[in-house]
Amino acid sequence: MVQKITLGTAQSSPGAIQYGWWQAFDHPTGITECLPVIIAQGIEEGPCLWLTAGIHGPEQAGPLVIYRLITQDLVNQMRGTIVAIPALNPVGLRTNQREPYHAPSDPNRLWPDGKPRQVNDPDKDPPSSLEQAYQRLFDEIKASANCLIDYHCAWTGSLSFAFYDRVLYRSDGDEELSKKEALALAEKQLDLLHAYGHTIVSEMPAEKLLDDDLHRSTSAAIYYLLRLPAFTVELGTGEVPDPSIVAASVSGTRNVMRRMGMLDGDLEPVTGIRVVDPGFPVRRCSAPRVNQACVVIHLVEAGDLVRAGDPVAEIRDILGRPIGDGLLRSEYDGFVIGRQHGIYYYPGAAVLCLAIRDDAPRIAPYPADYFQKPV
C-alpha cells in the first residue's frame, strides 16, 4: 500500500497530483500566511522526495523547476511521492526581498540547529513567527522525507551549481561510530549530487559554516539533524530565470529520482549549462577583495579557470584612470562561480565568488559544548 501523506489541506492520492495549503503563522492584520503545497504520488510504494524553493524573494528560478518537473506524465511513471513547497517565504516573494519584513533576518538561517532549548530570557527576542513555523515544518519533513532538494539562485550570470555540504558529527558518545556514519552520509550525498549532474562546490570549512549559521539552512537542518541526504542547488540568475538552467535542473532532479529508485531507466543527459570540474575538490570563497574604493571592470566570467596571480579585473578611479598597475589578481587556483554585481566597490568588497581548492576535512565534530544544556 502506498503511504498516505498529508500536509496541511493537501493529501496524497496514488496516481494523482494534489494541491493545498499549510498554515504557517498569523499576521496581526487578521490574515493567515499559508505555504502552497503540491503532493505528487505514484501508484507504487517508494521513497519520498521533498522539494522546496522561494525562501529568498529575488530567487525565482526554483519554483519554475518544480512547476516544470511535476506533471501527470511524471506521476504515471514514478514510484513514491514528491512533496513540494514552491514558496517557503511568501512574504519575501511578494515584496521581492531576501528577508521578510515581519522577521528581518535571513529566513534560510532559521531552521532548527539541534541545540537544547534555551531558558526564556526576558532580555532576548524569542523565536520569530517564521522560525516557529519552520520548526513545525521541520517536524513534517521528518515524518516522511527520504531526501530533500532546496532550490536557490546565486548571481546574475553565475554557474548552475550544487553545494556538497560537510557533515558534522557528535563526539560526545561513540565518536568512531559517529565518524563512520558521517562518512557514509557524505558518500550518499555525493552520489546524488553526481546524479544531479551540475557543477559541485563544497561549502565553507565547518567552523566558518557554524559561525555563519549555515547549519541552520533548510537543507542543512535536514542533513545534519535527520541524517538524510539533502542539498542546496543554485540556479544562476534569480529574477530573470535562465530557461536552460531551469531545464537542466529539471533533468538533474529526475536523475536524483532515478538514483533514489523513484524512476526507472538510465540517467538522462544534463545539457544546456556549463559544468566545471577542475580535477580537484573545491569550496566556495568570496575573493579577491579590493583594498580601496574603486571602479571594477571584470575580466573573467562564470566558469573560467583561474590560477593564482592571474588578473581577474581592472581597477580604476571614478575618472577611469588605473589605480596602481590597474589590475586585481586571483590569490587562488580554481574557477569562477560568478561575478559580484555592479562595478562600484568599497574597501574589502569581494569582486568574485570563486571555487578554490578544498583541503578542509569532509567531516568534522560539533564543538565540544554544542549540545550542552543551558545553565
C-alpha positions in Angstrom: 0.0 0.0 0.0 1.3 3.5 -0.9 2.0 5.7 2.1 -0.6 8.4 2.7 1.0 11.7 3.2 -0.9 14.8 4.4 0.5 18.3 4.7 -2.0 21.0 5.6 -5.0 20.7 3.3 -3.2 18.6 0.7 -3.4 14.8 0.9 -1.7 12.4 -1.3 -3.6 10.2 -3.7 -2.0 7.4 -5.7 -1.6 8.3 -9.4 -2.5 12.0 -8.8 -1.2 15.5 -8.2 -2.9 17.1 -5.2 -2.8 20.7 -4.1 -3.4 22.6 -0.8 -2.1 25.0 1.8 -0.1 24.7 5.0 -0.8 27.3 7.7 2.5 28.9 8.7 1.5 31.8 11.0 -0.9 34.7 11.5 -0.4 38.3 10.7 -1.7 40.9 13.2 -4.0 42.2 10.4 -6.0 39.1 10.6 -4.5 37.3 7.6 -3.1 33.8 7.9 0.2 33.2 6.0 -0.1 29.9 4.1 2.6 28.0 2.2 1.5 26.4 -1.1 1.7 22.6 -1.2 1.9 20.2 -4.1 1.9 16.4 -3.5 2.5 14.1 -6.4 2.3 10.4 -5.8 2.9 7.3 -8.0 0.7 4.2 -7.8 3.5 2.1 -6.3 5.3 2.5 -2.9 8.6 4.2 -3.0 10.7 7.0 -1.4 9.5 10.5 -0.5 11.4 13.4 -2.1 10.8 16.9 -0.7 11.4 19.9 -3.0 11.5 23.4 -1.6 12.0 26.8 -3.1 11.3 30.5 -2.8 12.8 31.2 0.7 14.5 34.3 -0.7 12.2 36.6 -2.6 14.5 37.5 -5.6 15.4 33.9 -6.2 12.7 32.8 -8.6 14.0 30.0 -10.8 13.3 27.3 -8.2 9.6 27.5 -8.4 9.8 27.1 -12.1 11.8 23.9 -11.7 9.0 22.5 -9.5 6.3 23.5 -11.9 8.1 22.1 -14.9 9.0 18.8 -13.1 5.7 17.8 -11.6 3.4 16.7 -14.4 0.9 13.9 -14.8 3.3 12.1 -17.1 5.9 12.1 -14.4 3.4 10.7 -11.9 2.4 8.0 -14.3 6.0 6.7 -14.3 7.1 7.2 -10.8 7.2 5.3 -7.5 6.8 7.0 -4.2 5.9 10.6 -3.5 7.1 14.2 -4.2 6.1 16.8 -1.6 6.8 20.3 -3.0 6.6 23.7 -1.5 7.4 26.4 -4.2 7.2 29.3 -1.8 8.8 28.8 1.6 8.7 32.6 2.2 5.7 34.1 0.5 6.2 37.5 2.1 9.7 37.7 0.5 8.3 36.7 -2.8 5.5 39.3 -2.6 8.0 42.1 -1.8 10.9 40.7 -3.8 13.1 40.9 -0.8 15.6 38.3 0.6 14.4 39.0 4.2 10.7 39.2 5.2 9.6 42.5 6.8 8.0 40.7 9.8 11.1 38.7 10.7 14.1 40.8 9.4 16.8 38.2 9.2 17.8 35.6 6.6 15.0 33.1 6.6 17.4 30.4 5.4 19.2 30.6 8.8 16.1 30.0 10.9 15.8 26.2 10.8 16.4 24.0 13.8 20.0 23.7 15.0 19.6 20.7 17.4 20.8 22.7 20.4 18.9 22.2 23.7 16.1 24.7 24.1 17.2 27.8 25.8 15.6 29.1 29.0 13.3 32.1 28.3 15.3 35.2 28.6 13.2 38.4 29.0 16.1 40.5 27.5 16.3 38.4 24.3 13.8 38.1 21.5 12.1 34.8 21.3 12.0 32.8 18.0 10.0 34.8 15.4 6.7 33.5 14.0 8.6 32.4 10.9 11.2 30.5 12.9 8.5 28.7 14.8 6.7 27.9 11.5 9.9 26.3 10.2 10.3 24.2 13.3 6.8 22.8 12.7 7.6 22.3 9.0 10.8 20.5 10.0 8.7 18.0 12.0 6.5 17.4 9.0 9.6 16.7 6.8 10.9 14.4 9.5 7.7 12.3 9.3 8.0 11.4 5.6 11.2 12.5 3.8 13.9 10.4 2.4 15.7 13.2 0.7 15.3 17.0 0.2 16.4 19.4 -2.5 16.2 23.2 -1.8 16.3 25.4 -4.9 18.1 28.8 -4.8 19.7 31.3 -7.1 23.1 32.9 -6.9 24.2 35.9 -9.0 23.3 37.1 -12.4 25.1 35.0 -15.0 26.6 32.6 -12.4 27.0 28.9 -12.9 24.3 26.5 -12.0 25.9 24.5 -9.2 25.1 22.4 -6.1 26.6 22.5 -2.7 28.3 19.5 -1.2 28.0 20.2 2.5 30.4 18.9 5.1 29.0 16.6 7.7 29.1 17.4 11.4 29.2 14.5 13.8 28.9 14.2 17.6 32.0 13.4 19.6 30.2 13.1 23.0 29.4 9.4 22.6 30.7 6.7 20.3 32.9 9.0 18.2 34.2 6.3 15.9 30.7 5.2 15.0 29.6 8.8 14.5 32.5 9.4 12.1 31.6 6.2 10.2 28.0 7.3 9.8 29.1 10.8 8.8 31.3 9.4 6.1 28.5 7.2 4.8 26.1 10.1 4.7 28.7 12.2 2.8 29.2 9.5 0.2 25.4 9.1 -0.3 25.1 12.8 -0.7 27.9 12.9 -3.3 26.3 10.1 -5.2 23.1 12.1 -5.5 25.0 15.2 -6.5 26.8 13.4 -9.3 23.3 12.2 -10.5 22.1 15.8 -10.4 24.8 16.5 -12.9 25.6 20.2 -12.3 28.9 21.7 -11.0 29.7 20.6 -7.5 31.1 23.0 -4.9 31.7 22.3 -1.3 30.6 24.7 1.4 32.9 26.6 3.7 35.0 24.8 6.3 33.0 23.6 9.3 34.0 26.3 11.8 33.0 29.1 9.3 29.8 27.3 8.4 28.8 27.3 12.1 29.9 31.0 12.5 27.6 32.0 9.6 24.7 29.8 10.8 24.7 27.9 7.5 24.0 24.7 9.6 20.5 26.3 10.0 19.7 26.5 6.3 16.8 24.4 5.0 18.8 21.6 3.6 21.5 21.6 6.3 18.9 21.2 9.1 17.7 18.0 7.3 21.2 16.8 6.5 22.7 17.3 10.0 19.8 16.6 12.3 17.8 13.9 10.4 20.9 12.4 8.7 19.2 12.4 5.4 20.7 13.4 2.0 19.6 17.0 1.5 21.3 19.7 -0.6 21.0 23.2 -1.9 21.2 24.0 -5.6 22.0 27.4 -7.0 20.3 28.2 -10.3 22.1 31.2 -11.6 20.1 34.4 -12.2 17.1 34.8 -9.9 14.8 37.5 -11.1 15.0 36.6 -14.8 15.4 32.8 -14.7 17.5 31.2 -17.4 15.3 28.7 -19.2 18.4 26.5 -20.0 19.3 26.3 -16.3 15.7 25.6 -15.3 15.5 22.7 -17.9 18.9 21.4 -16.7 17.7 21.4 -13.1 14.5 19.5 -14.1 16.7 16.9 -15.8 19.0 16.8 -12.8 16.1 16.3 -10.3 14.7 13.5 -12.4 18.1 11.9 -12.3 18.1 12.2 -8.5 14.7 10.4 -8.6 16.3 7.6 -10.7 19.1 7.2 -8.2 16.6 7.0 -5.4 14.6 4.3 -7.2 11.6 6.5 -7.9 12.1 6.4 -11.7 13.3 3.6 -14.0 15.9 4.0 -16.7 19.4 5.4 -17.2 20.3 8.9 -16.1 19.3 11.5 -18.8 21.9 13.9 -20.2 22.0 17.3 -18.4 22.5 19.8 -21.2 22.4 23.5 -21.9 24.7 24.5 -19.0 28.4 24.7 -18.3 29.7 22.1 -15.9 33.1 22.7 -14.5 35.4 20.1 -12.9 39.0 21.3 -12.4 40.2 17.8 -11.3 40.3 18.6 -7.6 37.7 19.2 -4.9 36.7 22.9 -4.5 34.9 25.1 -2.0 33.4 28.5 -2.4 35.3 31.6 -1.5 34.4 35.2 -1.9 37.6 36.5 -3.4 39.6 38.5 -4.4 38.7 41.6 -2.5 39.6 45.2 -3.2 41.6 47.2 -0.7 40.2 50.6 -1.6 37.2 52.3 -3.1 37.3 51.8 -6.9 35.5 51.0 -10.1 35.8 47.4 -11.2 35.8 46.0 -14.7 35.6 42.3 -14.6 38.0 40.3 -16.9 36.6 36.8 -16.3 33.2 35.1 -16.5 31.5 32.3 -14.7 33.1 29.0 -15.5 36.5 30.5 -16.3 39.5 28.6 -14.8 42.0 30.9 -13.0 45.4 30.4 -11.4 47.0 32.3 -8.5 48.4 35.6 -10.0 46.0 35.7 -13.0 44.4 39.1 -13.5 40.6 38.9 -13.0 39.6 42.5 -13.0 40.7 46.0 -13.8 40.5 48.6 -11.0 40.1 52.3 -11.8 39.1 55.5 -10.2 35.9 57.3 -11.0 37.6 59.2 -13.9 38.6 55.8 -15.4 42.3 56.1 -14.5 44.1 52.9 -13.5 44.8 52.5 -9.7 48.3 51.2 -9.2 49.1 48.8 -12.1 45.3 48.8 -12.8 44.8 45.0 -12.1 43.3 42.8 -9.4 44.7 39.3 -9.4 43.5 36.0 -8.1 45.1 34.6 -4.9 43.9 31.1 -5.7 43.7 28.3 -8.2 40.2 27.4 -9.1 37.4 28.7 -11.3 34.8 31.5 -11.3 31.4 30.6 -9.9 30.0 34.1 -10.5 30.8 37.8 -10.6 29.6 40.0 -7.8 27.0 42.5 -9.0 27.9 46.1 -10.1 31.1 48.0 -10.8 31.4 50.3 -7.8 33.2 48.8 -4.9 34.1 49.8 -1.3 37.2 48.6 0.5 37.0 45.0 1.5 34.3 44.1 -1.0 34.7 40.8 -2.9 34.7 41.1 -6.7 34.1 37.4 -7.5 32.9 34.2 -6.0 35.5 31.6 -6.7 35.6 27.8 -6.3 39.1 27.2 -4.8 41.0 24.1 -3.9 39.3 22.4 -0.9 41.7 20.9 1.7 39.4 21.1 4.7 38.1 17.8 6.2 34.9 16.4 4.7 33.5 15.5 8.2 34.1 17.5 11.4 33.0 17.3 15.0 30.5 19.7 16.5 32.1 21.9 19.1 32.5 20.1 22.5 29.9 22.3 24.2 27.4 22.4 21.3 24.8 20.1 22.9 25.3 21.1 26.5 22.1 22.2 28.2 22.0 25.9 29.2 22.6 26.5 32.9 
